[in-house]
Amino acid sequence: MRADGEITKNYFLNKTTEIEARLKMIEDELAKLKPHEQKETKPCDLDERIAIFKFFLMQSIYPSDDGNIPEDIIRAFVSKIIVHESSFDWY
């Protein structure tokens, strides 16, 4: 429309500035809605790793019936859990 002379240069520049500001605002809002990258957990030290492997080996030989699993074990072997209405998916 500017090239055809249908709008003035001043009108074009004002609209361009207005649209760029709206676009920036929408991009900022979109960035807020995107899921944040999951922070990596700190690597376990050697003693923690040994404890985890001991627990894992002991559970392989003598499984626990009480369902209590230490959080370190879960963090070591589970990357994510998806909750459904009647079940869980463990990865």
N, CA, C and O atoms as a CHARMM CRD file, in Angstrom:
* protein
*
  364
    1    1 MET  N      0.83000  -1.18600   0.00000 PROA 1      0.00000
    2    1 MET  CA     0.00000   0.00000   0.00000 PROA 1      0.00000
    3    1 MET  C      0.87300   1.24800   0.00000 PROA 1      0.00000
    4    1 MET  O      0.52200   2.26200  -0.60300 PROA 1      0.00000
    5    2 ARG  N      2.01400   1.16700   0.68100 PROA 2      0.00000
    6    2 ARG  CA     2.94200   2.30500   0.69700 PROA 2      0.00000
    7    2 ARG  C      3.51100   2.51200  -0.69400 PROA 2      0.00000
    8    2 ARG  O      3.61200   3.65000  -1.15500 PROA 2      0.00000
    9    3 ALA  N      3.88400   1.43900  -1.37000 PROA 3      0.00000
   10    3 ALA  CA     4.46800   1.55300  -2.70800 PROA 3      0.00000
   11    3 ALA  C      3.45000   2.07900  -3.71600 PROA 3      0.00000
   12    3 ALA  O      3.82200   2.76600  -4.66800 PROA 3      0.00000
   13    4 ASP  N      2.18900   1.76900  -3.51900 PROA 4      0.00000
   14    4 ASP  CA     1.14100   2.23900  -4.43000 PROA 4      0.00000
   15    4 ASP  C      0.66200   3.64400  -4.08100 PROA 4      0.00000
   16    4 ASP  O     -0.15800   4.21600  -4.79900 PROA 4      0.00000
   17    5 GLY  N      1.17100   4.20400  -2.98000 PROA 5      0.00000
   18    5 GLY  CA     0.77600   5.55300  -2.58900 PROA 5      0.00000
   19    5 GLY  C     -0.55600   5.61200  -1.87400 PROA 5      0.00000
   20    5 GLY  O     -1.11800   6.69600  -1.71400 PROA 5      0.00000
   21    6 GLU  N     -1.08200   4.46800  -1.43700 PROA 6      0.00000
   22    6 GLU  CA    -2.37000   4.44300  -0.75400 PROA 6      0.00000
   23    6 GLU  C     -2.27400   4.93100   0.69000 PROA 6      0.00000
   24    6 GLU  O     -3.25300   5.43400   1.24200 PROA 6      0.00000
   25    7 ILE  N     -1.08100   4.78300   1.31000 PROA 7      0.00000
   26    7 ILE  CA    -0.86800   5.30400   2.65600 PROA 7      0.00000
   27    7 ILE  C      0.38800   6.16100   2.65600 PROA 7      0.00000
   28    7 ILE  O      1.26600   5.99300   1.80900 PROA 7      0.00000
   29    8 THR  N      0.46800   7.08300   3.61300 PROA 8      0.00000
   30    8 THR  CA     1.63000   7.97700   3.68000 PROA 8      0.00000
   31    8 THR  C      2.79900   7.27000   4.35000 PROA 8      0.00000
   32    8 THR  O      2.64100   6.25200   5.02300 PROA 8      0.00000
   33    9 LYS  N      3.98100   7.84900   4.14300 PROA 9      0.00000
   34    9 LYS  CA     5.18500   7.29500   4.75800 PROA 9      0.00000
   35    9 LYS  C      5.07300   7.36200   6.28300 PROA 9      0.00000
   36    9 LYS  O      5.45400   6.41900   6.97600 PROA 9      0.00000
   37   10 ASN  N      4.55600   8.46300   6.79600 PROA 10     0.00000
   38   10 ASN  CA     4.41300   8.64200   8.23500 PROA 10     0.00000
   39   10 ASN  C      3.46000   7.59500   8.81100 PROA 10     0.00000
   40   10 ASN  O      3.76700   6.99500   9.84100 PROA 10     0.00000
   41   11 TYR  N      2.31100   7.36400   8.17100 PROA 11     0.00000
   42   11 TYR  CA     1.34800   6.35400   8.61700 PROA 11     0.00000
   43   11 TYR  C      1.99000   4.96900   8.60200 PROA 11     0.00000
   44   11 TYR  O      1.81900   4.18600   9.53700 PROA 11     0.00000
   45   12 PHE  N      2.72800   4.67500   7.53600 PROA 12     0.00000
   46   12 PHE  CA     3.40900   3.38600   7.41600 PROA 12     0.00000
   47   12 PHE  C      4.39700   3.18000   8.55400 PROA 12     0.00000
   48   12 PHE  O      4.41500   2.11400   9.16900 PROA 12     0.00000
   49   13 LEU  N      5.21900   4.18500   8.84400 PROA 13     0.00000
   50   13 LEU  CA     6.21500   4.07100   9.91400 PROA 13     0.00000
   51   13 LEU  C      5.54400   3.92100  11.27900 PROA 13     0.00000
   52   13 LEU  O      6.00100   3.13600  12.11000 PROA 13     0.00000
   53   14 ASN  N      4.46600   4.66700  11.51400 PROA 14     0.00000
   54   14 ASN  CA     3.74700   4.55000  12.79000 PROA 14     0.00000
   55   14 ASN  C      3.15600   3.15300  12.96700 PROA 14     0.00000
   56   14 ASN  O      3.27400   2.55800  14.03900 PROA 14     0.00000
   57   15 LYS  N      2.52500   2.63300  11.92400 PROA 15     0.00000
   58   15 LYS  CA     1.94400   1.28600  11.99400 PROA 15     0.00000
   59   15 LYS  C      3.02800   0.22700  12.15700 PROA 15     0.00000
   60   15 LYS  O      2.85300  -0.73400  12.90600 PROA 15     0.00000
   61   16 THR  N      4.15000   0.39900  11.45700 PROA 16     0.00000
   62   16 THR  CA     5.25100  -0.55200  11.56600 PROA 16     0.00000
   63   16 THR  C      5.76500  -0.59600  13.00100 PROA 16     0.00000
   64   16 THR  O      5.99200  -1.67600  13.54700 PROA 16     0.00000
   65   17 THR  N      5.94800   0.56800  13.61100 PROA 17     0.00000
   66   17 THR  CA     6.42300   0.63600  15.00000 PROA 17     0.00000
   67   17 THR  C      5.41700  -0.01800  15.94300 PROA 17     0.00000
   68   17 THR  O      5.79100  -0.77000  16.84300 PROA 17     0.00000
   69   18 GLU  N      4.13800   0.27800  15.72600 PROA 18     0.00000
   70   18 GLU  CA     3.08200  -0.30000  16.56100 PROA 18     0.00000
   71   18 GLU  C      3.03900  -1.82200  16.43200 PROA 18     0.00000
   72   18 GLU  O      2.92700  -2.52200  17.43800 PROA 18     0.00000
   73   19 ILE  N      3.12300  -2.32800  15.23900 PROA 19     0.00000
   74   19 ILE  CA     3.06200  -3.77200  15.00800 PROA 19     0.00000
   75   19 ILE  C      4.29600  -4.47000  15.56600 PROA 19     0.00000
   76   19 ILE  O      4.19000  -5.55700  16.13500 PROA 19     0.00000
   77   20 GLU  N      5.46700  -3.85300  15.40800 PROA 20     0.00000
   78   20 GLU  CA     6.68900  -4.45900  15.96300 PROA 20     0.00000
   79   20 GLU  C      6.61900  -4.53500  17.48300 PROA 20     0.00000
   80   20 GLU  O      7.06900  -5.51600  18.07700 PROA 20     0.00000
   81   21 ALA  N      6.05700  -3.50300  18.11900 PROA 21     0.00000
   82   21 ALA  CA     5.90600  -3.52100  19.57700 PROA 21     0.00000
   83   21 ALA  C      4.93800  -4.62600  20.00400 PROA 21     0.00000
   84   21 ALA  O      5.19600  -5.32500  20.98400 PROA 21     0.00000
   85   22 ARG  N      3.83900  -4.78800  19.28600 PROA 22     0.00000
   86   22 ARG  CA     2.88100  -5.85300  19.59500 PROA 22     0.00000
   87   22 ARG  C      3.50000  -7.22700  19.38200 PROA 22     0.00000
   88   22 ARG  O      3.28400  -8.14300  20.17500 PROA 22     0.00000
   89   23 LEU  N      4.27400  -7.36600  18.30200 PROA 23     0.00000
   90   23 LEU  CA     4.93600  -8.63200  18.01700 PROA 23     0.00000
   91   23 LEU  C      5.92100  -8.99100  19.12300 PROA 23     0.00000
   92   23 LEU  O      5.99200 -10.14600  19.54400 PROA 23     0.00000
   93   24 LYS  N      6.68500  -8.00100  19.59700 PROA 24     0.00000
   94   24 LYS  CA     7.63800  -8.24000  20.69000 PROA 24     0.00000
   95   24 LYS  C      6.89600  -8.68100  21.95000 PROA 24     0.00000
   96   24 LYS  O      7.34500  -9.59200  22.64600 PROA 24     0.00000
   97   25 MET  N      5.77200  -8.04600  22.24500 PROA 25     0.00000
   98   25 MET  CA     4.98300  -8.39400  23.42400 PROA 25     0.00000
   99   25 MET  C      4.44900  -9.83100  23.30300 PROA 25     0.00000
  100   25 MET  O      4.47200 -10.58500  24.27600 PROA 25     0.00000
  101   26 ILE  N      3.97900 -10.20000  22.13700 PROA 26     0.00000
  102   26 ILE  CA     3.45400 -11.55300  21.92000 PROA 26     0.00000
  103   26 ILE  C      4.57400 -12.58100  22.01900 PROA 26     0.00000
  104   26 ILE  O      4.37600 -13.65200  22.59100 PROA 26     0.00000
  105   27 GLU  N      5.73900 -12.27400  21.47400 PROA 27     0.00000
  106   27 GLU  CA     6.87900 -13.20000  21.57900 PROA 27     0.00000
  107   27 GLU  C      7.29400 -13.39300  23.02800 PROA 27     0.00000
  108   27 GLU  O      7.62100 -14.50800  23.43400 PROA 27     0.00000
  109   28 ASP  N      7.28400 -12.30800  23.82200 PROA 28     0.00000
  110   28 ASP  CA     7.61600 -12.41800  25.24700 PROA 28     0.00000
  111   28 ASP  C      6.59900 -13.29400  25.97700 PROA 28     0.00000
  112   28 ASP  O      6.97500 -14.12500  26.80400 PROA 28     0.00000
  113   29 GLU  N      5.31000 -13.10900  25.67300 PROA 29     0.00000
  114   29 GLU  CA     4.27000 -13.93400  26.29400 PROA 29     0.00000
  115   29 GLU  C      4.42200 -15.39800  25.89000 PROA 29     0.00000
  116   29 GLU  O      4.24900 -16.29400  26.71600 PROA 29     0.00000
  117   30 LEU  N      4.74000 -15.63600  24.63600 PROA 30     0.00000
  118   30 LEU  CA     4.94000 -16.99800  24.15300 PROA 30     0.00000
  119   30 LEU  C      6.11800 -17.66000  24.85700 PROA 30     0.00000
  120   30 LEU  O      6.05300 -18.83700  25.21200 PROA 30     0.00000
  121   31 ALA  N      7.19100 -16.90700  25.05600 PROA 31     0.00000
  122   31 ALA  CA     8.36500 -17.44600  25.75200 PROA 31     0.00000
  123   31 ALA  C      8.00900 -17.84100  27.18500 PROA 31     0.00000
  124   31 ALA  O      8.53100 -18.82700  27.70500 PROA 31     0.00000
  125   32 LYS  N      7.11900 -17.07300  27.82400 PROA 32     0.00000
  126   32 LYS  CA     6.70100 -17.40600  29.19000 PROA 32     0.00000
  127   32 LYS  C      5.87400 -18.68900  29.22800 PROA 32     0.00000
  128   32 LYS  O      5.90000 -19.41400  30.22200 PROA 32     0.00000
  129   33 LEU  N      5.14500 -18.97000  28.15700 PROA 33     0.00000
  130   33 LEU  CA     4.27300 -20.14400  28.12900 PROA 33     0.00000
  131   33 LEU  C      5.00900 -21.43100  27.77200 PROA 33     0.00000
  132   33 LEU  O      4.51700 -22.52000  28.06700 PROA 33     0.00000
  133   34 LYS  N      6.16300 -21.32700  27.15000 PROA 34     0.00000
  134   34 LYS  CA     6.91200 -22.52200  26.77100 PROA 34     0.00000
  135   34 LYS  C      7.45000 -23.19200  28.03200 PROA 34     0.00000
  136   34 LYS  O      7.83300 -22.51400  28.98600 PROA 34     0.00000
  137   35 PRO  N      7.47900 -24.51000  28.03400 PROA 35     0.00000
  138   35 PRO  CA     8.03000 -25.19800  29.21500 PROA 35     0.00000
  139   35 PRO  C      9.50800 -24.89400  29.34500 PROA 35     0.00000
  140   35 PRO  O     10.24600 -24.84500  28.36100 PROA 35     0.00000
  141   36 HSD  N      9.91300 -24.69600  30.56800 PROA 36     0.00000
  142   36 HSD  CA    11.32400 -24.42000  30.83300 PROA 36     0.00000
  143   36 HSD  C     12.12200 -25.71100  30.75800 PROA 36     0.00000
  144   36 HSD  O     11.62800 -26.78900  31.08800 PROA 36     0.00000
  145   37 GLU  N     13.34300 -25.57900  30.32500 PROA 37     0.00000
  146   37 GLU  CA    14.22300 -26.73900  30.28800 PROA 37     0.00000
  147   37 GLU  C     14.43200 -27.22500  31.70800 PROA 37     0.00000
  148   37 GLU  O     14.64800 -26.43600  32.62800 PROA 37     0.00000
  149   38 GLN  N     14.36700 -28.50700  31.86500 PROA 38     0.00000
  150   38 GLN  CA    14.56900 -29.08700  33.18500 PROA 38     0.00000
  151   38 GLN  C     16.03900 -28.96400  33.54300 PROA 38     0.00000
  152   38 GLN  O     16.91900 -29.36100  32.77900 PROA 38     0.00000
  153   39 LYS  N     16.28700 -28.40700  34.71500 PROA 39     0.00000
  154   39 LYS  CA    17.66500 -28.27000  35.16400 PROA 39     0.00000
  155   39 LYS  C     18.22900 -29.65000  35.45500 PROA 39     0.00000
  156   39 LYS  O     17.56000 -30.51600  36.01800 PROA 39     0.00000
  157   40 GLU  N     19.46500 -29.82600  35.05900 PROA 40     0.00000
  158   40 GLU  CA    20.09300 -31.11400  35.31900 PROA 40     0.00000
  159   40 GLU  C     20.42800 -31.21600  36.79300 PROA 40     0.00000
  160   40 GLU  O     20.85500 -30.24800  37.42300 PROA 40     0.00000
  161   41 THR  N     20.23000 -32.38400  37.31600 PROA 41     0.00000
  162   41 THR  CA    20.57400 -32.59800  38.70700 PROA 41     0.00000
  163   41 THR  C     22.07600 -32.74700  38.81400 PROA 41     0.00000
  164   41 THR  O     22.75100 -33.17600  37.87800 PROA 41     0.00000
  165   42 LYS  N     22.57800 -32.38600  39.96900 PROA 42     0.00000
  166   42 LYS  CA    24.02500 -32.49400  40.15700 PROA 42     0.00000
  167   42 LYS  C     24.42200 -33.96800  40.14600 PROA 42     0.00000
  168   42 LYS  O     23.68300 -34.81700  40.64500 PROA 42     0.00000
  169   43 PRO  N     25.56200 -34.26500  39.59100 PROA 43     0.00000
  170   43 PRO  CA    25.98400 -35.66500  39.56800 PROA 43     0.00000
  171   43 PRO  C     26.24000 -36.17600  40.99200 PROA 43     0.00000
  172   43 PRO  O     26.73000 -35.44600  41.85400 PROA 43     0.00000
  173   44 CYS  N     25.90300 -37.41500  41.20600 PROA 44     0.00000
  174   44 CYS  CA    26.11100 -38.01800  42.52100 PROA 44     0.00000
  175   44 CYS  C     27.60000 -38.21500  42.76800 PROA 44     0.00000
  176   44 CYS  O     28.36400 -38.49200  41.84300 PROA 44     0.00000
  177   45 ASP  N     27.99800 -38.06800  44.02200 PROA 45     0.00000
  178   45 ASP  CA    29.39200 -38.38500  44.32900 PROA 45     0.00000
  179   45 ASP  C     29.54000 -39.90300  44.43800 PROA 45     0.00000
  180   45 ASP  O     28.55200 -40.63400  44.38300 PROA 45     0.00000
  181   46 LEU  N     30.74000 -40.35500  44.58700 PROA 46     0.00000
  182   46 LEU  CA    31.03200 -41.78500  44.57100 PROA 46     0.00000
  183   46 LEU  C     30.28700 -42.54800  45.66100 PROA 46     0.00000
  184   46 LEU  O     29.77200 -43.63700  45.40800 PROA 46     0.00000
  185   47 ASP  N     30.22100 -41.98700  46.88300 PROA 47     0.00000
  186   47 ASP  CA    29.51700 -42.67100  47.97300 PROA 47     0.00000
  187   47 ASP  C     28.03000 -42.82800  47.66900 PROA 47     0.00000
  188   47 ASP  O     27.44000 -43.86900  47.95900 PROA 47     0.00000
  189   48 GLU  N     27.42500 -41.79600  47.08500 PROA 48     0.00000
  190   48 GLU  CA    26.01200 -41.88200  46.72900 PROA 48     0.00000
  191   48 GLU  C     25.78600 -42.94600  45.65800 PROA 48     0.00000
  192   48 GLU  O     24.83100 -43.72000  45.73500 PROA 48     0.00000
  193   49 ARG  N     26.66400 -42.98100  44.66600 PROA 49     0.00000
  194   49 ARG  CA    26.53700 -43.98800  43.60900 PROA 49     0.00000
  195   49 ARG  C     26.66600 -45.40000  44.17000 PROA 49     0.00000
  196   49 ARG  O     25.92100 -46.29900  43.77900 PROA 49     0.00000
  197   50 ILE  N     27.60300 -45.59000  45.07800 PROA 50     0.00000
  198   50 ILE  CA    27.78300 -46.90700  45.68400 PROA 50     0.00000
  199   50 ILE  C     26.52500 -47.29700  46.45800 PROA 50     0.00000
  200   50 ILE  O     26.06800 -48.43600  46.37200 PROA 50     0.00000
  201   51 ALA  N     25.96700 -46.34700  47.21400 PROA 51     0.00000
  202   51 ALA  CA    24.75000 -46.62600  47.97900 PROA 51     0.00000
  203   51 ALA  C     23.59500 -46.97400  47.03900 PROA 51     0.00000
  204   51 ALA  O     22.79900 -47.86700  47.33000 PROA 51     0.00000
  205   52 ILE  N     23.50900 -46.27600  45.93200 PROA 52     0.00000
  206   52 ILE  CA    22.44700 -46.54900  44.96900 PROA 52     0.00000
  207   52 ILE  C     22.59000 -47.95200  44.38400 PROA 52     0.00000
  208   52 ILE  O     21.61700 -48.70100  44.30200 PROA 52     0.00000
  209   53 PHE  N     23.79400 -48.29600  43.98300 PROA 53     0.00000
  210   53 PHE  CA    24.00700 -49.62300  43.40400 PROA 53     0.00000
  211   53 PHE  C     23.80100 -50.73000  44.43400 PROA 53     0.00000
  212   53 PHE  O     23.26200 -51.78700  44.10600 PROA 53     0.00000
  213   54 LYS  N     24.22300 -50.50000  45.66700 PROA 54     0.00000
  214   54 LYS  CA    23.98300 -51.49700  46.72000 PROA 54     0.00000
  215   54 LYS  C     22.48400 -51.71400  46.90800 PROA 54     0.00000
  216   54 LYS  O     22.01500 -52.85000  46.98900 PROA 54     0.00000
  217   55 PHE  N     21.74400 -50.61600  46.97600 PROA 55     0.00000
  218   55 PHE  CA    20.29600 -50.73200  47.15200 PROA 55     0.00000
  219   55 PHE  C     19.69000 -51.49300  45.97800 PROA 55     0.00000
  220   55 PHE  O     18.87700 -52.39700  46.17300 PROA 55     0.00000
  221   56 PHE  N     20.08400 -51.13000  44.76300 PROA 56     0.00000
  222   56 PHE  CA    19.55500 -51.78000  43.58200 PROA 56     0.00000
  223   56 PHE  C     19.84600 -53.28000  43.60100 PROA 56     0.00000
  224   56 PHE  O     18.97000 -54.09300  43.30400 PROA 56     0.00000
  225   57 LEU  N     21.06900 -53.63500  43.94700 PROA 57     0.00000
  226   57 LEU  CA    21.43000 -55.05200  44.01000 PROA 57     0.00000
  227   57 LEU  C     20.65400 -55.77600  45.10700 PROA 57     0.00000
  228   57 LEU  O     20.19400 -56.90000  44.90700 PROA 57     0.00000
  229   58 MET  N     20.51000 -55.13900  46.25400 PROA 58     0.00000
  230   58 MET  CA    19.76500 -55.76600  47.34200 PROA 58     0.00000
  231   58 MET  C     18.28900 -55.93500  46.96300 PROA 58     0.00000
  232   58 MET  O     17.67800 -56.94600  47.30800 PROA 58     0.00000
  233   59 GLN  N     17.71800 -54.96600  46.26500 PROA 59     0.00000
  234   59 GLN  CA    16.33100 -55.07000  45.82700 PROA 59     0.00000
  235   59 GLN  C     16.16500 -56.16200  44.78200 PROA 59     0.00000
  236   59 GLN  O     15.11000 -56.79100  44.69100 PROA 59     0.00000
  237   60 SER  N     17.20600 -56.38500  43.99600 PROA 60     0.00000
  238   60 SER  CA    17.14300 -57.45100  43.00300 PROA 60     0.00000
  239   60 SER  C     17.10100 -58.81500  43.68800 PROA 60     0.00000
  240   60 SER  O     16.44200 -59.74400  43.21900 PROA 60     0.00000
  241   61 ILE  N     17.81600 -58.91400  44.80300 PROA 61     0.00000
  242   61 ILE  CA    17.87000 -60.18900  45.52700 PROA 61     0.00000
  243   61 ILE  C     16.68900 -60.32100  46.48800 PROA 61     0.00000
  244   61 ILE  O     16.03900 -61.36400  46.54900 PROA 61     0.00000
  245   62 TYR  N     16.42000 -59.24400  47.24100 PROA 62     0.00000
  246   62 TYR  CA    15.35200 -59.23400  48.23700 PROA 62     0.00000
  247   62 TYR  C     14.43400 -58.02600  47.97800 PROA 62     0.00000
  248   62 TYR  O     14.61300 -56.97500  48.59400 PROA 62     0.00000
  249   63 PRO  N     13.48000 -58.16500  47.09700 PROA 63     0.00000
  250   63 PRO  CA    12.61900 -57.01200  46.80300 PROA 63     0.00000
  251   63 PRO  C     11.82800 -56.55100  48.02300 PROA 63     0.00000
  252   63 PRO  O     11.36000 -57.36700  48.81700 PROA 63     0.00000
  253   64 SER  N     11.68700 -55.25900  48.15900 PROA 64     0.00000
  254   64 SER  CA    10.95500 -54.65800  49.26900 PROA 64     0.00000
  255   64 SER  C      9.46500 -54.70100  48.99100 PROA 64     0.00000
  256   64 SER  O      9.02000 -54.35500  47.89600 PROA 64     0.00000
  257   65 ASP  N      8.69900 -55.12500  49.97700 PROA 65     0.00000
  258   65 ASP  CA     7.25300 -55.18500  49.81500 PROA 65     0.00000
  259   65 ASP  C      6.55000 -53.91700  50.28200 PROA 65     0.00000
  260   65 ASP  O      5.37000 -53.71400  49.99500 PROA 65     0.00000
  261   66 ASP  N      7.28800 -53.04800  51.01400 PROA 66     0.00000
  262   66 ASP  CA     6.61400 -51.87000  51.56100 PROA 66     0.00000
  263   66 ASP  C      6.48200 -50.73300  50.55000 PROA 66     0.00000
  264   66 ASP  O      5.76900 -49.76600  50.81800 PROA 66     0.00000
  265   67 GLY  N      7.13800 -50.81600  49.40900 PROA 67     0.00000
  266   67 GLY  CA     7.00600 -49.80700  48.36100 PROA 67     0.00000
  267   67 GLY  C      7.79100 -48.54400  48.60900 PROA 67     0.00000
  268   67 GLY  O      7.68500 -47.60400  47.82100 PROA 67     0.00000
  269   68 ASN  N      8.57500 -48.47700  49.67100 PROA 68     0.00000
  270   68 ASN  CA     9.37100 -47.28600  49.95900 PROA 68     0.00000
  271   68 ASN  C     10.71100 -47.36500  49.23600 PROA 68     0.00000
  272   68 ASN  O     11.55800 -48.20100  49.55100 PROA 68     0.00000
  273   69 ILE  N     10.88000 -46.48800  48.27400 PROA 69     0.00000
  274   69 ILE  CA    12.12500 -46.44100  47.51200 PROA 69     0.00000
  275   69 ILE  C     12.76900 -45.08300  47.77000 PROA 69     0.00000
  276   69 ILE  O     12.10900 -44.05400  47.62200 PROA 69     0.00000
  277   70 PRO  N     14.03400 -45.06000  48.14900 PROA 70     0.00000
  278   70 PRO  CA    14.69700 -43.77700  48.40900 PROA 70     0.00000
  279   70 PRO  C     14.67500 -42.87600  47.17100 PROA 70     0.00000
  280   70 PRO  O     14.73700 -43.35400  46.03800 PROA 70     0.00000
  281   71 GLU  N     14.58600 -41.55800  47.41000 PROA 71     0.00000
  282   71 GLU  CA    14.52800 -40.59300  46.31200 PROA 71     0.00000
  283   71 GLU  C     15.76600 -40.67900  45.40700 PROA 71     0.00000
  284   71 GLU  O     15.65900 -40.48900  44.19600 PROA 71     0.00000
  285   72 ASP  N     16.93100 -40.96300  45.98500 PROA 72     0.00000
  286   72 ASP  CA    18.15400 -41.07500  45.17700 PROA 72     0.00000
  287   72 ASP  C     18.01900 -42.16700  44.11900 PROA 72     0.00000
  288   72 ASP  O     18.50600 -42.01900  42.99800 PROA 72     0.00000
  289   73 ILE  N     17.36600 -43.24500  44.47600 PROA 73     0.00000
  290   73 ILE  CA    17.17300 -44.34500  43.52800 PROA 73     0.00000
  291   73 ILE  C     16.24700 -43.88500  42.40100 PROA 73     0.00000
  292   73 ILE  O     16.51000 -44.13300  41.22400 PROA 73     0.00000
  293   74 ILE  N     15.18100 -43.22400  42.77400 PROA 74     0.00000
  294   74 ILE  CA    14.24200 -42.73500  41.76000 PROA 74     0.00000
  295   74 ILE  C     14.93900 -41.75200  40.83000 PROA 74     0.00000
  296   74 ILE  O     14.79300 -41.84700  39.61200 PROA 74     0.00000
  297   75 ARG  N     15.69400 -40.81200  41.38700 PROA 75     0.00000
  298   75 ARG  CA    16.41600 -39.84000  40.54500 PROA 75     0.00000
  299   75 ARG  C     17.44200 -40.51400  39.64800 PROA 75     0.00000
  300   75 ARG  O     17.68500 -40.06200  38.52900 PROA 75     0.00000
  301   76 ALA  N     18.04400 -41.59400  40.13300 PROA 76     0.00000
  302   76 ALA  CA    19.07700 -42.27600  39.35000 PROA 76     0.00000
  303   76 ALA  C     18.49500 -43.02800  38.16300 PROA 76     0.00000
  304   76 ALA  O     19.13900 -43.13400  37.11900 PROA 76     0.00000
  305   77 PHE  N     17.27800 -43.55400  38.31400 PROA 77     0.00000
  306   77 PHE  CA    16.74400 -44.43100  37.27800 PROA 77     0.00000
  307   77 PHE  C     15.50900 -43.89400  36.55400 PROA 77     0.00000
  308   77 PHE  O     15.09700 -44.46900  35.54600 PROA 77     0.00000
  309   78 VAL  N     14.91500 -42.81800  37.03800 PROA 78     0.00000
  310   78 VAL  CA    13.69600 -42.29400  36.42900 PROA 78     0.00000
  311   78 VAL  C     13.96300 -40.89800  35.88500 PROA 78     0.00000
  312   78 VAL  O     14.40400 -40.01200  36.61700 PROA 78     0.00000
  313   79 SER  N     13.69100 -40.70400  34.58600 PROA 79     0.00000
  314   79 SER  CA    13.90700 -39.37800  34.00400 PROA 79     0.00000
  315   79 SER  C     12.64200 -38.53000  34.06000 PROA 79     0.00000
  316   79 SER  O     12.72900 -37.30900  34.18900 PROA 79     0.00000
  317   80 LYS  N     11.44700 -39.16100  33.96500 PROA 80     0.00000
  318   80 LYS  CA    10.20700 -38.40900  34.08900 PROA 80     0.00000
  319   80 LYS  C      9.06700 -39.35300  34.43900 PROA 80     0.00000
  320   80 LYS  O      9.12900 -40.55700  34.19400 PROA 80     0.00000
  321   81 ILE  N      8.02100 -38.76700  35.02100 PROA 81     0.00000
  322   81 ILE  CA     6.81900 -39.50000  35.37500 PROA 81     0.00000
  323   81 ILE  C      5.64200 -38.72900  34.80000 PROA 81     0.00000
  324   81 ILE  O      5.50500 -37.52900  35.03700 PROA 81     0.00000
  325   82 ILE  N      4.80000 -39.40900  34.05000 PROA 82     0.00000
  326   82 ILE  CA     3.60100 -38.78400  33.50000 PROA 82     0.00000
  327   82 ILE  C      2.40700 -39.34100  34.26000 PROA 82     0.00000
  328   82 ILE  O      2.20500 -40.55400  34.32100 PROA 82     0.00000
  329   83 VAL  N      1.61800 -38.43800  34.83800 PROA 83     0.00000
  330   83 VAL  CA     0.48000 -38.82500  35.66100 PROA 83     0.00000
  331   83 VAL  C     -0.78100 -38.83800  34.80800 PROA 83     0.00000
  332   83 VAL  O     -1.09500 -37.86600  34.12100 PROA 83     0.00000
  333   84 HSD  N     -1.49400 -39.95400  34.86200 PROA 84     0.00000
  334   84 HSD  CA    -2.79200 -40.08700  34.20800 PROA 84     0.00000
  335   84 HSD  C     -3.84900 -40.21400  35.29500 PROA 84     0.00000
  336   84 HSD  O     -3.52000 -40.32000  36.47700 PROA 84     0.00000
  337   85 GLU  N     -5.08700 -40.20400  34.90600 PROA 85     0.00000
  338   85 GLU  CA    -6.17000 -40.25800  35.88600 PROA 85     0.00000
  339   85 GLU  C     -6.10400 -41.52000  36.74200 PROA 85     0.00000
  340   85 GLU  O     -6.36400 -41.47200  37.94400 PROA 85     0.00000
  341   86 SER  N     -5.75800 -42.64100  36.12900 PROA 86     0.00000
  342   86 SER  CA    -5.76700 -43.88900  36.89700 PROA 86     0.00000
  343   86 SER  C     -4.43000 -44.62700  36.87100 PROA 86     0.00000
  344   86 SER  O     -4.34600 -45.77400  37.31100 PROA 86     0.00000
  345   87 SER  N     -3.37700 -43.97200  36.35500 PROA 87     0.00000
  346   87 SER  CA    -2.09700 -44.67200  36.28900 PROA 87     0.00000
  347   87 SER  C     -0.94300 -43.66800  36.16300 PROA 87     0.00000
  348   87 SER  O     -1.15300 -42.46100  36.04600 PROA 87     0.00000
  349   88 PHE  N      0.27600 -44.20600  36.19100 PROA 88     0.00000
  350   88 PHE  CA     1.49200 -43.42500  36.02300 PROA 88     0.00000
  351   88 PHE  C      2.34400 -44.09000  34.94900 PROA 88     0.00000
  352   88 PHE  O      2.39600 -45.31700  34.86200 PROA 88     0.00000
  353   89 ASP  N      3.01000 -43.28300  34.13500 PROA 89     0.00000
  354   89 ASP  CA     4.00100 -43.79500  33.19200 PROA 89     0.00000
  355   89 ASP  C      5.37100 -43.35900  33.68800 PROA 89     0.00000
  356   89 ASP  O      5.63700 -42.16500  33.82200 PROA 89     0.00000
  357   90 TRP  N      6.23300 -44.31700  33.95800 PROA 90     0.00000
  358   90 TRP  CA     7.56900 -44.04000  34.46500 PROA 90     0.00000
  359   90 TRP  C      8.57000 -44.25400  33.33900 PROA 90     0.00000
  360   90 TRP  O      8.56100 -45.30100  32.69200 PROA 90     0.00000
  361   91 TYR  N      9.41300 -43.29300  33.10700 PROA 91     0.00000
  362   91 TYR  CA    10.46200 -43.39200  32.08200 PROA 91     0.00000
  363   91 TYR  C     11.81500 -43.24400  32.73000 PROA 91     0.00000
  364   91 TYR  O     12.83700 -43.29700  32.04600 PROA 91     0.00000
